[in-house]
Every structure is written in C-alpha cells, then in structure tokens.
Amino acid sequence: MDQFTGEDLDCETHVVACDYIQYRVEREKLKWHDCPSLPEPSLICQTWRTLCNELEASNSKELIQLAKELPLTPTTLYIDFLKLALTIFESGINWGRIVALYTFGGILATSCI
C-alpha cells in the first residue's frame, strides 16, 4: 500500500482548501481572480463541499454574524483568521471543527471579494 508523504498530504490539503474556496465564491456568483489552477473536483473535494454546505445551512446566521464582527482588512484578516482557528481547536482537533474552519473560511472569502 502506498503511503502519503508529508508533501503529498500538504498538496492534497491545499487542493481541497482551494477547491472549496473556489466553489464557495462561485456559488455567490463572484470571481476569485488569483485562484490557482485546480484539477476536476475529486470525491474528497465533493464530499468536503457537501459537509461545508450542511454546516453552513444549519448555522448560517451565526457564521454570517461572526464574519461581520471581524475587521476585514488586508492587514488583519490573516491574523484574525488564525486567532479564530486557534480558538476553534483549543479544546482539541476533530473533523467537525475542521469542517467548521473551512466553512467559515468560505464565508470570509466571499466577504473579502
């Protein structure tokens, strides 16, 4: 059985993240001008889209309110997102929290555009 190297996993994670952000931005009929070239969505990407859609549908008011409360400026956005990630994962990492971070990242991406 083939094993993923750290580099392979980083690449796959990057593709999944970019795919979801691109999907989320296009869903709002917006354009991500600097989007990297992406392959056709894999089963993992499609599943990730579904999970994030479900989480957003069940928590949309709270997530949108949280996005509005963040000061969205080019100089602070990364730091604020990192702080949020640290808060989400401070009591441990699980798949639900990872999906929440991606979902919120998609909301922030559309807000930034």
N, C-alpha and C positions, 0 to 999 in steps of 0.2 A: 504494500500500500504506500502510495506517495505521501510524503509529509509536506506541509506548507512550511516554508522558511519565514522568518520574520518579515523579510522584504516582500514575499508573496502576500502575506496577510495584510501588510500595510497597503499594498497596491489594491487588493480587493476591498478593503475598508474604504479607501479613497474613492474607488469607483462607486460603491454603494452610496456613500455620502453625496457625491456629486450627482449621481443619478436621482436621488431623492430630491435634492435641492432643485435640480432642473425640472423634474416632474412637478414639484410644488409651485414653482414660479410659472411654468406653462399653464398649470391649472387655473391660475389667476389671470391668464392671458397677458402675461408680462414676458420680457425677454432678458435672459442672463447673457450679456454680451461677451463676457470673458469665460464662458463655460468651456472646460476642456473637451476635447473630442472623446466621446463615450461609445462603447460598444452597444449593441442591442441589449435591452434590459434582460438580465439573467433571471432565473427563477428566484434567486435570493433578492434581487432588486425588486421584482414584482411583489414578493411576499412582504418586503420591507415597506413598500408603498401602501399595501393593504393594512398592515399593522398601524402605521402612522395615521392613515385616514380614519381608522376606527377610533384611535385615541383622540384625535382632533375632534371628531364628530361628537364624542361623549364629553369632551372638556373644552369646547371651543370658546365659550365665554371667558372662562378663567385664563386660558392661554393667550387670547387676544388682549385681555386686560393686562396681563403680565407684560406682554410685548409693549403695550402703550406706556407702561410705567418706566421702562428702561430708556435712558437717554441715548437715543440712536444717533451717534455722531461717529464719523470715521475714526476718530482718535480713541474713543472709549468703547466702541462696540465689542471688540475682541476681548478686552479686559472684563467687561460686564458679562459676556457670554461665558468666559472661563470661570468667573465667580459663581454664576448660576450652575455650571456643570459641577463644580466642587461642592456646592450646596446639595445638589441632587444626589451625588454619590457619597456624601459624608457618612451616611449610615450603611454603606455597602453598595456593591455593584450587582445589579441583576438586569435581566432582559427588559423588564418593564421600564426601568429607569433609563436604559439606553434608548428605547423607543421614544420615551418622553423627550429626551435631549434632541434626538433627530427631528421629532415633530415640532418642537419649539424652534429649532434651527430653521426649519422650512418657513415657519411663520415670520421669523425675523428677516429671512432673506427676502420675502415678498414685501415686508415693511420697508426694507432698505431700498429696494428698487422703486 
